[in-house]
Amino acid sequence: MLSCTTPKSIQLTGRLQLKFLGDYDVAHNQAFQNTTVGGLSGIDYDSKNNLYYLICDDRSSINPARFYSAKIFLNEKGIDSVQFISVTSLLQSDGSVYPNSKQNPFRSPDPESIRFNKKTNQLFWCSEGERIIKKDTIVLQDPSLNVISTTGNFIDSFVLPSNMHMQSIQKGPRQNGTFEGMSFTDDYNKLFVSVEEPLFEDGPRAGLNDSSAWVRIIQFDVKSRKPEAQYAYKIDPVTYPETPPGSFKLNGVAEILAINGHQLLVLERSFSTGRKPCTIKIYLAELESAPDVSNVLSLSKTPSEFINKKLLLNMDDLGFYTDNIEGMTLGPKLPNGHQSLIFVADNNFSKDEITQFLLFEIL
């Protein structure tokens, strides 16, 4: 059902402007080709076929790890409908589906972002891996960047930087805080990957008030599959206090979207227990003058230079409910010639959350 929310223009820092056009909610636990639709944590647009790829972060616990293809129908008022076309299993190098965490916790993936390479007609997806440290259980699974065909077949994977391997000591990536966002440069020669939360050695996680934190954005060479650089990015503090005090709260980078070779749209997502909506902020990040911090062992002391960012939009200002927005893509040109920008929310397969699509016009 098309939202009847009145479109509202948001003035942005700089020359840009975003205009909210509408939202669309998918029915909870919608069944499609013997799978449950939900957990949509990444989206990308294939303009040649007018098709969207949506990755699901189900760790093979409900259905095998998978991605969907879909059509999103737009009209002058926003999103008319979303039609799922197919579902495809993500396959391992031996051609089998990924196991769930009970079958093999060392191989169960945590898919978070997906991008389509129109030059090679291949899909790239990232997994956050796993880090479980308990008295009687240790599971260390590195995050990964994978290349697959549009039919789900494994093709290749990327080489990780040395500081992105999971460790049993408090060093390296945190659990569920690694590769969350990913985007090609406009020429498809480089791939940027964002780390959601600080590495242990880069300092504490974001907290309240002025307790911001440092995360890394990694640049890879697409042809060699090797890392080339890392950049320091400062995330905001958590927006609202958690209830009760001491319960879960988070702010991190949930997705990135390159608009050229040196500028990214960065989606920061803040959540606090006791408050249902997430605070979603969109920043314009400029990498051109940011130094490579690959050899900086710790960002706990403020880097002398880092990625410059400017706030473009705080979705709290839109005046309607925003769920766990994790995916972001440029869509088709609108009838007026302006560029569309589409977001999707990961509902975590929870009855209290929504698989939500948002449509904006870039002016």
C-alpha positions in Angstrom: 0.0 0.0 0.0 1.4 3.4 -1.0 2.0 5.7 1.9 -0.1 8.8 2.0 2.6 10.8 3.9 2.8 14.3 2.4 6.1 14.8 0.6 8.4 17.1 2.4 11.6 18.8 1.1 14.7 18.6 3.4 17.3 21.3 3.0 20.8 19.7 2.9 24.3 21.0 3.7 25.8 22.3 0.5 24.0 22.5 -2.8 22.1 19.2 -2.6 18.5 18.6 -1.6 16.5 15.5 -0.9 12.8 15.3 -1.3 10.9 12.4 0.3 8.4 10.9 -2.1 6.9 7.9 -0.2 7.3 4.6 1.6 6.1 1.1 1.1 5.9 -1.8 3.6 6.1 -5.5 2.7 3.8 -7.8 4.6 5.4 -9.4 7.6 6.9 -12.9 6.9 5.7 -12.8 3.4 6.2 -16.2 1.8 8.0 -16.3 -1.6 9.1 -19.4 -3.4 9.3 -21.5 -0.2 11.2 -18.8 1.7 10.4 -16.1 4.2 11.0 -12.6 3.0 12.7 -10.5 5.7 16.2 -9.5 6.9 16.8 -7.3 3.8 20.0 -5.6 4.7 21.4 -4.6 1.3 20.0 -3.4 -2.1 21.4 -2.6 -5.5 20.0 -1.6 -8.8 20.6 -3.1 -12.2 19.6 -0.3 -14.5 19.9 -2.4 -17.7 17.2 -4.9 -16.6 15.4 -2.5 -14.2 15.9 -5.0 -11.5 16.9 -4.8 -7.8 19.0 -7.2 -5.9 18.3 -7.6 -2.2 20.5 -9.6 0.2 19.0 -11.3 3.2 20.9 -11.6 6.5 19.3 -14.9 7.5 22.3 -17.0 8.6 20.6 -20.0 7.0 18.5 -20.4 10.1 15.1 -20.0 8.4 16.1 -20.8 4.8 19.5 -21.1 3.2 21.5 -17.9 2.9 20.1 -16.0 -0.2 19.3 -12.9 -2.2 16.2 -11.8 -3.9 15.6 -10.0 -7.2 12.6 -7.6 -7.3 10.9 -5.0 -9.3 10.0 -1.7 -7.6 7.2 0.2 -9.3 7.3 4.0 -8.9 4.7 6.6 -9.7 4.3 10.3 -9.2 3.4 9.8 -5.6 6.2 7.4 -4.6 6.3 3.6 -4.5 3.3 1.9 -6.0 4.4 -1.7 -5.2 7.3 -4.1 -4.8 7.2 -7.4 -6.7 9.7 -10.2 -5.9 10.8 -12.0 -9.0 13.2 -14.7 -7.8 15.2 -16.0 -4.9 18.7 -17.4 -5.2 20.8 -19.3 -2.7 24.3 -18.0 -2.0 26.6 -20.9 -2.8 30.0 -22.0 -1.3 33.0 -22.8 -3.5 32.0 -26.5 -3.6 28.5 -25.5 -5.0 26.6 -26.3 -1.7 24.4 -23.9 0.3 25.8 -22.4 3.4 25.1 -24.3 6.7 23.3 -22.7 9.6 25.2 -22.0 12.9 24.1 -25.3 14.5 25.4 -27.3 11.5 28.7 -25.4 11.3 29.2 -22.1 13.1 32.5 -21.6 11.3 30.8 -21.5 7.9 27.4 -19.9 8.6 27.5 -16.5 6.9 26.1 -13.1 8.0 25.3 -11.4 4.7 25.0 -7.6 5.0 25.5 -5.8 1.6 25.2 -6.6 -2.1 26.4 -4.8 -5.2 26.0 -5.5 -8.9 29.0 -4.9 -11.2 27.4 -4.0 -14.5 30.8 -4.4 -16.3 31.2 -8.0 -15.4 27.6 -8.9 -14.7 28.6 -10.3 -11.3 27.4 -9.8 -7.8 29.6 -8.9 -4.8 28.5 -9.5 -1.3 30.0 -9.2 2.2 29.6 -11.2 5.4 30.4 -10.0 8.9 31.7 -13.4 10.0 31.5 -14.4 13.6 33.2 -13.9 16.9 31.9 -16.0 19.9 34.2 -16.2 23.0 32.7 -18.3 25.8 34.1 -20.5 28.5 33.4 -23.7 26.5 33.0 -22.3 23.0 35.3 -20.2 20.7 34.1 -19.5 17.2 36.3 -17.2 15.0 35.1 -16.7 11.5 36.6 -13.9 9.5 34.5 -11.3 7.6 34.5 -11.9 3.9 34.0 -10.2 0.5 32.7 -12.6 -2.1 32.2 -12.6 -5.9 29.3 -14.6 -7.3 27.4 -15.1 -10.5 23.8 -13.8 -10.7 22.8 -17.5 -10.3 24.6 -17.6 -6.9 27.7 -19.6 -7.9 30.9 -18.7 -6.1 33.6 -17.1 -8.2 36.2 -15.6 -6.0 36.8 -13.8 -2.7 39.0 -10.8 -1.6 42.2 -10.7 0.4 41.6 -9.3 3.9 43.7 -6.6 5.5 45.8 -8.0 8.4 43.8 -6.1 11.0 40.4 -7.5 9.8 40.9 -11.1 11.0 38.9 -12.2 14.0 40.9 -12.9 17.2 40.2 -14.4 20.6 41.8 -11.5 22.4 40.4 -8.0 22.3 42.1 -7.0 19.1 40.7 -6.8 15.6 36.9 -6.7 14.7 34.1 -6.9 17.2 31.3 -9.4 16.8 28.6 -8.2 14.5 30.5 -4.9 13.9 32.6 -5.6 10.7 31.7 -5.4 7.0 28.3 -3.8 6.9 28.4 -1.5 3.9 30.0 -1.8 0.4 30.0 0.2 -2.8 31.8 0.4 -6.1 33.3 3.7 -7.5 31.5 4.9 -10.6 34.1 3.2 -12.8 33.9 -0.1 -11.0 37.7 -0.2 -10.5 37.6 0.3 -6.7 35.4 -1.2 -4.0 34.9 0.6 -0.7 33.9 -1.4 2.3 32.8 0.1 5.6 33.4 -1.4 9.1 30.3 -0.8 11.2 31.9 -0.3 14.6 35.5 0.4 15.9 38.1 -2.3 16.0 39.0 -3.1 19.6 42.3 -1.3 19.2 40.6 1.7 17.6 38.8 2.6 20.8 35.4 2.1 22.5 32.1 1.8 20.7 29.9 4.9 20.3 28.1 6.0 23.5 25.9 8.9 24.5 26.5 12.6 24.4 30.0 13.4 23.0 31.2 9.8 23.0 31.8 9.5 19.2 34.0 6.7 17.8 36.3 5.9 14.9 35.7 3.3 12.3 37.5 2.4 9.1 36.5 2.5 5.4 38.6 0.2 3.3 39.4 0.6 -0.3 40.0 -2.5 -2.4 41.2 -2.9 -6.0 38.5 -4.9 -7.8 40.9 -6.5 -10.4 43.5 -7.8 -7.9 41.0 -8.4 -5.0 43.5 -6.8 -2.7 43.2 -3.9 -0.1 44.8 -0.6 -1.1 44.0 1.8 1.6 42.1 2.5 4.8 40.5 5.8 5.9 39.4 7.0 9.3 35.7 8.0 9.7 34.2 9.5 12.8 30.7 8.2 13.7 28.3 10.2 15.8 27.4 9.3 19.4 24.2 7.2 20.0 21.3 9.6 19.6 19.0 8.6 22.5 19.6 7.0 25.9 18.7 3.4 26.3 15.9 2.2 28.6 16.7 0.6 31.1 20.1 2.1 31.5 22.9 -0.3 30.6 20.8 -2.2 28.0 21.8 -2.4 24.3 22.5 0.7 22.3 24.4 1.2 19.0 25.5 3.7 16.4 27.5 2.6 13.4 27.8 2.7 9.7 25.1 0.5 8.2 25.7 1.2 4.5 27.8 3.3 2.1 27.1 4.4 -1.5 29.9 5.9 -3.7 28.7 8.7 -6.0 32.1 9.0 -7.7 35.7 8.0 -7.0 36.2 10.1 -3.8 32.7 10.9 -2.3 30.4 8.5 -0.5 27.0 8.7 1.0 27.3 7.2 4.5 24.3 5.8 6.3 24.7 6.0 10.1 22.1 4.0 12.0 21.5 4.6 15.8 19.3 2.4 17.9 18.6 2.4 21.7 16.6 -0.2 23.6 13.3 1.2 24.7 12.8 3.3 21.6 11.3 1.5 18.6 12.4 3.8 15.7 16.0 4.0 14.6 17.7 7.4 13.9 19.0 7.3 10.4 21.4 10.0 9.3 22.9 10.4 5.8 26.3 12.1 5.4 28.3 13.1 2.4 31.9 11.9 3.1 34.9 13.3 1.2 37.9 11.0 0.9 40.0 13.1 -1.4 42.2 14.7 1.4 42.0 11.8 3.9 45.2 9.9 4.4 45.7 6.2 4.3 45.6 4.8 7.9 46.4 1.2 6.9 49.6 1.3 9.0 48.0 3.2 11.9 47.6 0.4 14.5 45.1 2.4 16.7 42.7 5.2 16.0 42.0 5.6 19.7 43.9 8.9 19.6 42.2 11.3 17.2 43.8 11.0 13.8 45.4 14.2 12.5 43.5 13.9 9.3 40.4 11.9 8.5 37.4 11.7 6.2 35.5 15.0 6.2 31.7 14.5 6.5 28.7 16.8 6.1 25.2 16.0 7.3 22.7 15.8 4.5 19.7 14.4 6.2 18.4 13.2 9.6 15.4 11.1 8.9 14.0 12.0 12.4 13.2 15.4 10.8 10.8 13.7 8.3 8.2 13.2 11.0 7.4 9.5 10.4 8.5 6.2 11.6 11.9 4.9 10.3 12.8 1.3 11.0 16.2 -0.5 10.8 17.3 1.0 7.5 20.4 -0.9 6.3 20.3 -0.8 2.5 20.8 2.1 0.1 21.0 2.4 -3.7 20.6 4.9 -6.6 17.4 3.9 -8.5 16.2 4.9 -11.9 15.8 8.5 -13.1 12.4 9.9 -12.3 10.0 11.2 -14.9 11.3 14.8 -14.2 14.8 13.6 -14.9 16.0 13.7 -11.3 17.9 10.8 -9.7 16.0 8.5 -7.3 17.5 7.2 -4.1 16.0 4.1 -2.5 16.4 2.7 1.1 15.3 -0.7 2.6 15.0 -1.7 6.2 16.0 -5.0 7.7 13.1 -6.2 9.9 15.2 -8.9 11.7 12.3 -11.2 11.1 10.6 -9.6 14.0 6.9 -8.9 14.2 7.7 -5.6 15.9 9.8 -4.4 12.9 8.9 -3.6 9.3 10.4 -4.5 5.9 10.2 -0.9 4.8 11.2 0.8 1.5 11.7 4.6 1.3 12.0 6.7 -1.9 13.7 10.0 -2.2 14.3 12.4 -5.1 17.8 13.9 -5.4 17.5 17.6 -6.5 
